[in-house]
């Protein structure tokens, strides 16, 4: 049995979308997925990609993926890696694939002198929480995630009131 982790390539867009849908179903969030293969192709494989993916294959079969991007710490003055999604298909779990994907990203951090690798996990996902604790991940309990979307985003952008700003 062999595990291969490789950089995603343009023909993988459909597979990545499939992984995203499988992850969303597992997380009970399938209703929130509106990404398309075209969206992923443009984001991951366009002229200036800002998000990246690694594919895990077990004996040549697609087993999981990690989708990530660079973030920045003003306190550290350096970039880090934010892991947006990590998913291993149920039939391939307990084979070390999730850990291997995280090790792959940790090695990238060290090679690029990035001080941290971080991600979010749903608070009810006890199997994931146990796994992350087992590899030394520490919860950031003192932080609360904030998000603005939809109508609130429209209001914040000032659709009714357009202040003089320059966004480049």
Secondary structure, DSSP 8 states (H G I E B T S, - for coil): --EEEEE--GGGHHHHHHHHHHHHHHTT-GGG----HHHHHHHHHSTT-S-EEEEEEETTEEEEEEEEEEEEETTTTEEEEEEEEEEE-GGGTTSSHHHHHHHHHHHHHHHTT---EEE---TT-HHHHHHHHHTT----TT-------HHHHHHHHTSS--------
